[in-house]
Amino acid sequence: MSQKHPLQWLNGLRALACLSVLVYHLNQHRSITALADWNWDIYQFVEMWPIAVSLFFILSAVTNSLPFWRSSIRGFPVPKVGALLQQRFFRIAPAYYLALIFTFMLGLGLNGYTDGAFLRFLAGVTFLSWIHPFTFFPVDINWPLWYISYDMMGALFIVGTMVLMGHVRKAYIPLIFLIIWSGLIWLHYWFTSLHFPHVDGIAGEWFPSYNPFVFGLHFLVGIAISWGLIWQEENHVPHSKIYDILFIMVSIGLLAFLWIIRGAGDFDYTFFHSPHRFPFATIPIALLVFLVPYTKYIGKWLDNHVFHTIARLSYSTYLWHAIIIVLMTRFAFGGEHDLLMPEWLILSGVTITWAFSIAWLSYTYVEIPVANWWRIRSEEKEKQI
């Protein structure tokens, strides 16, 4: 196997996921009036692209569980749980808090104080916005921030699961997977059976089916894929054209599935009334993550400078792009949300340009400095010990 770290190739998939989310949110502002059949088909097809969230979850699980699998399978040092959780917090929280606070203040300036705005903001700060439909969206005008609380809960779940895996015999690991899998399904059904008040809008449609327990299944799939990657690393599996062929076949199958079901509701073609076409889209996505590091050509194509840059900026781009869309539609297009093609192209160009520009500023002056500060502080503590 190449000496390159598997995650270098996975950055290409992270970049594609980022671009998919951008295009999906921009697609919602296209006018659908009198569209030709082919154009309507494309519109509906792009509306299936929120499955990119599943890819984000799987990549997060792979990233966070790799050190534990390397310890268990390859004899690397056992990761320090506290250090990993702190690392995750300082990776996620600074840029998120900046976007959250800015959006909260912007919302006050644009719309005034809305009912319960501070409570929702507080839920976002504490990563608890997932507990109630009223707090599902922590701020009014930056809807993608719903994702962050679930990602943080996922980080806790991954670390907890991997600590448990490290304390059982390897022969029992499949059984532990099965027990956790069953437990998550039970918790999902229990959570969705609770009597929450109904709220209007998309939060009322998504909640409580969007919960940490059903998303835990996505993370658990990512943990399993991470194990497979380390097993291949341990056994020096070479790059092969077979992996390229399989990657292409799985990709075509996934795209064909999304094309066939275009126009389906959010919870159609799922098990457990769960989001993002689980498991029908989740399994192919997981296979792509598993296959790409060992492809002979596709991995090299994905491992390019442009995709690496997009992957580095993907998190902050996700945090900021919706704000650009809101401001553009409000001030440049008079509050019109369904735009004709010329206006939509302007919206798309401005959003992409500004979102990545702000993301670069956030990455350069917030994410990296905080990460370096935490790293230096951790090293100093290690020396003292």
C-alpha positions in Angstrom: 0.0 0.0 0.0 1.1 3.6 -0.6 2.5 5.4 2.3 -0.1 8.2 1.8 -2.6 8.4 4.6 -6.1 7.1 3.4 -7.7 10.3 4.4 -5.9 12.2 1.7 -8.0 10.5 -0.9 -11.1 10.9 1.2 -10.7 14.7 1.0 -11.9 14.5 -2.5 -15.2 13.0 -1.4 -15.5 15.7 1.3 -15.1 18.3 -1.4 -17.8 16.7 -3.5 -20.1 16.6 -0.5 -19.5 20.3 0.1 -20.3 21.2 -3.5 -23.4 19.0 -3.4 -24.8 20.9 -0.4 -24.0 24.2 -2.0 -25.7 23.3 -5.3 -28.7 21.7 -3.4 -29.4 24.9 -1.4 -29.0 27.1 -4.5 -31.3 24.8 -6.5 -34.1 25.6 -4.1 -34.0 29.2 -5.4 -34.6 28.3 -9.0 -37.9 29.2 -10.4 -39.9 26.1 -11.3 -42.6 27.9 -13.3 -43.1 26.4 -16.7 -39.9 24.4 -16.7 -39.3 22.0 -19.6 -39.6 18.3 -18.6 -35.8 17.8 -18.8 -35.2 20.8 -16.6 -37.8 19.8 -14.1 -36.2 16.3 -13.9 -32.8 17.9 -13.2 -34.4 20.1 -10.5 -35.9 17.1 -8.8 -32.7 15.1 -9.1 -30.7 17.8 -7.4 -33.3 17.8 -4.6 -32.1 14.3 -3.8 -28.6 15.5 -3.0 -29.0 16.0 0.8 -27.6 12.5 1.1 -24.3 14.4 1.1 -25.0 14.9 4.9 -24.7 11.1 5.2 -21.3 11.3 3.5 -20.2 14.0 6.0 -21.3 11.8 8.9 -19.5 8.8 7.6 -16.3 10.7 6.9 -16.5 12.2 10.4 -16.8 8.7 11.9 -13.9 7.4 9.8 -11.7 10.3 10.9 -12.5 10.0 14.6 -12.4 6.2 14.8 -9.2 5.6 12.8 -6.8 6.3 15.8 -8.7 3.7 17.9 -8.6 1.0 15.1 -4.9 1.7 14.5 -4.4 1.1 18.2 -6.4 -2.1 18.3 -5.3 -3.6 15.0 -1.8 -2.2 14.4 -0.6 -1.7 17.9 -0.3 2.1 17.8 -0.5 4.0 21.1 -4.0 4.1 22.6 -5.6 7.5 21.9 -6.3 9.7 24.9 -10.1 10.2 25.0 -10.0 13.6 26.7 -7.5 14.9 24.1 -9.6 13.7 21.2 -12.8 15.2 22.5 -11.0 18.5 23.1 -9.5 18.4 19.7 -12.9 17.9 18.2 -14.4 20.7 20.2 -11.7 23.2 19.2 -12.1 22.0 15.6 -15.9 22.5 15.5 -16.8 25.1 18.1 -14.8 28.3 17.2 -15.9 28.8 13.7 -19.4 27.6 14.6 -19.7 30.0 17.5 -18.6 32.9 15.2 -21.2 32.0 12.6 -23.9 31.4 15.3 -23.3 34.7 17.1 -23.0 36.7 13.8 -26.2 35.1 12.5 -28.1 35.7 15.7 -27.1 39.4 15.7 -27.9 39.7 12.0 -31.3 38.2 12.6 -32.0 40.7 15.3 -31.1 43.5 13.0 -33.1 42.2 10.0 -36.2 40.7 11.7 -36.1 42.0 15.3 -36.4 39.6 18.3 -38.6 36.6 17.5 -40.3 34.4 20.0 -37.8 32.2 21.9 -34.8 33.4 19.8 -32.4 33.5 22.8 -33.5 30.0 24.0 -32.8 28.6 20.5 -29.5 30.4 20.4 -28.6 29.0 23.8 -29.5 25.5 22.6 -27.2 26.0 19.7 -24.3 27.2 21.9 -24.6 24.0 24.1 -25.1 21.7 21.0 -28.5 20.7 22.4 -30.7 22.1 19.5 -31.6 18.5 18.7 -33.7 18.0 21.8 -36.8 19.8 20.8 -38.6 20.9 17.6 -38.6 24.5 18.8 -34.8 24.6 19.1 -34.1 22.5 16.0 -32.9 25.6 14.1 -30.8 27.6 16.5 -31.1 30.8 14.5 -33.6 32.2 12.1 -31.7 32.8 8.9 -28.9 30.2 8.8 -30.7 27.0 8.6 -27.8 24.6 7.9 -26.6 25.2 11.5 -29.0 22.4 12.6 -26.3 19.9 11.5 -23.7 21.0 14.0 -25.3 19.7 17.2 -25.8 16.3 15.6 -22.2 16.2 14.5 -21.0 17.0 18.0 -23.3 14.3 19.4 -21.8 12.0 16.8 -18.3 12.7 18.0 -19.3 11.7 21.5 -21.0 8.6 20.2 -17.9 7.6 18.1 -15.5 8.0 21.0 -17.7 6.2 23.4 -18.2 3.3 21.0 -14.5 3.0 20.3 -13.6 3.0 24.0 -16.1 0.2 24.4 -14.6 -1.7 21.5 -11.2 -1.4 23.1 -12.3 -3.1 26.2 -13.7 -6.3 24.6 -12.1 -9.2 22.8 -11.8 -8.8 19.1 -14.0 -11.8 18.6 -16.9 -10.0 20.3 -16.7 -6.8 18.2 -19.3 -7.9 15.7 -21.6 -8.7 18.6 -21.0 -5.3 20.1 -21.8 -3.7 16.7 -25.1 -5.6 16.6 -26.0 -4.6 20.1 -25.3 -1.0 19.5 -27.1 -1.1 16.1 -30.2 -2.6 17.8 -30.0 -0.1 20.7 -29.9 2.9 18.3 -32.9 1.7 16.5 -34.8 1.2 19.7 -33.8 4.6 20.9 -34.9 6.1 17.6 -38.3 4.6 17.9 -38.5 5.6 21.6 -37.6 9.2 20.8 -40.1 9.5 17.9 -42.8 8.1 20.2 -42.5 11.0 22.6 -45.2 13.7 22.5 -43.5 16.8 21.3 -45.5 19.9 20.4 -46.0 20.5 16.7 -44.2 23.5 15.1 -44.8 24.9 11.6 -42.3 24.6 8.8 -39.6 22.3 8.0 -38.7 21.7 11.7 -42.1 20.2 12.2 -41.6 17.9 9.2 -38.1 16.7 10.2 -38.4 16.5 13.9 -38.3 14.1 15.7 -37.2 11.8 12.9 -34.0 13.7 12.8 -32.4 12.6 16.0 -28.9 11.6 17.2 -29.9 8.0 17.5 -30.9 7.4 13.8 -27.9 9.5 12.7 -25.8 7.2 15.0 -26.5 4.5 12.5 -24.7 6.5 9.9 -21.8 7.0 12.3 -21.7 3.3 13.1 -21.5 2.5 9.4 -18.5 4.9 9.2 -16.9 3.2 12.1 -17.2 -0.1 10.3 -15.7 1.4 7.2 -12.8 2.7 9.2 -12.1 -0.7 10.6 -12.0 -2.0 7.0 -9.6 0.7 5.9 -7.2 -0.2 8.8 -7.5 -3.9 8.0 -6.5 -3.2 4.4 -3.7 -1.0 5.7 -2.4 -3.7 8.0 -2.5 -6.3 5.2 -0.8 -3.9 2.6 -3.6 -4.2 0.1 -2.3 -2.7 -3.1 -4.0 -0.2 -5.4 -5.9 -2.0 -8.1 -8.0 -1.2 -11.2 -10.7 -3.5 -9.7 -11.3 -0.9 -7.0 -11.7 1.8 -9.8 -14.2 -0.4 -11.6 -16.2 -1.1 -8.4 -16.1 2.6 -7.5 -17.5 3.6 -10.9 -20.2 0.9 -10.7 -21.3 1.9 -7.2 -21.3 5.6 -8.2 -23.4 4.9 -11.3 -25.8 2.8 -9.2 -26.2 5.5 -6.5 -26.8 8.2 -9.1 -29.3 6.0 -11.0 -31.1 5.3 -7.7 -31.4 9.1 -7.0 -32.5 9.7 -10.6 -35.2 7.0 -10.4 -36.6 8.3 -7.1 -36.4 12.0 -8.0 -39.5 13.7 -6.6 -39.7 11.4 -3.6 -40.6 12.7 -0.2 -37.9 13.3 2.5 -38.7 10.0 4.2 -39.5 7.8 1.2 -37.2 4.9 0.4 -35.9 4.7 3.9 -35.9 2.2 6.8 -37.2 3.4 10.2 -38.6 6.6 8.8 -35.1 8.0 8.8 -33.5 10.8 6.9 -31.2 10.8 3.8 -32.4 7.5 2.3 -31.0 5.3 5.0 -29.8 2.7 4.2 -30.3 2.7 0.4 -28.0 5.6 -0.2 -25.9 5.2 3.0 -24.5 1.8 2.0 -23.3 2.9 -1.5 -21.8 6.0 0.0 -20.0 3.9 2.6 -18.7 1.6 -0.1 -17.3 4.6 -2.0 -15.4 5.7 1.1 -14.1 2.2 1.5 -13.0 1.8 -2.1 -11.5 5.2 -3.0 -8.2 4.9 -1.0 -7.2 1.7 -3.0 -8.2 2.8 -6.5 -5.4 3.0 -9.0 -6.6 6.2 -10.9 -9.8 7.7 -9.3 -8.1 8.3 -5.9 -5.3 10.2 -7.7 -7.9 12.2 -9.6 -9.7 13.1 -6.4 -6.4 13.9 -4.6 -5.9 17.2 -6.4 -5.1 20.7 -5.2 -8.5 22.1 -5.9 -10.4 19.4 -4.0 -7.9 19.6 -1.1 -8.6 23.4 -0.9 -12.4 22.9 -1.1 -12.1 20.1 1.6 -10.1 22.4 3.9 -12.7 25.1 3.5 -15.8 22.8 3.4 -16.7 23.3 7.1 -16.7 27.1 7.1 -18.3 27.1 3.7 -21.1 25.1 5.1 -21.4 27.5 8.0 -21.6 30.7 6.0 -23.1 30.0 2.6 -26.8 30.3 3.7 -26.2 33.8 5.1 -25.0 34.9 1.6 -28.1 33.4 0.0 -30.4 35.1 2.5 -28.8 38.5 2.1 -28.7 38.2 -1.7 -32.3 37.2 -2.1 -33.4 39.9 0.4 -31.4 42.9 -0.8 -30.4 42.1 -4.4 -33.7 40.4 -5.5 -36.3 42.2 -3.4 -37.1 39.2 -1.3 -37.9 37.0 -4.3 -36.9 33.4 -3.6 -37.8 31.8 -6.9 -35.4 33.3 -9.4 -35.3 33.1 -13.2 -32.2 31.7 -14.7 -30.2 34.9 -15.2 -30.8 36.0 -11.6 -30.2 32.5 -10.3 -26.8 32.4 -12.0 -25.9 35.7 -10.3 -27.0 34.4 -7.0 -25.0 31.2 -7.5 -21.8 33.0 -8.6 -22.0 35.5 -5.7 -22.8 32.8 -3.1 -20.0 30.5 -4.2 -17.4 33.4 -4.4 -18.3 34.9 -1.1 -18.9 31.7 0.8 -15.4 30.4 -0.1 -13.9 33.8 0.6 -15.4 34.0 4.0 -14.5 30.4 4.6 -10.9 31.1 3.8 -10.8 34.0 6.3 -12.4 31.8 8.9 -10.0 28.9 8.2 -7.0 31.2 8.2 -7.7 33.5 11.1 -10.0 31.4 13.3 -9.7 27.6 12.8 -6.0 27.3 12.3 -4.9 29.8 15.0 -7.2 28.1 17.6 -6.1 24.6 16.5 -2.4 25.7 16.8 -3.1 27.3 20.2 -4.7 24.1 21.5 -1.9 21.9 20.0 0.8 24.0 21.7 -1.1 24.1 25.0 -1.5 20.3 24.9 2.1 19.7 24.1 3.1 22.0 27.0 0.8 20.0 29.4 2.4 16.7 28.1 5.9 18.1 28.9 4.8 19.0 32.4 3.5 15.5 33.0 
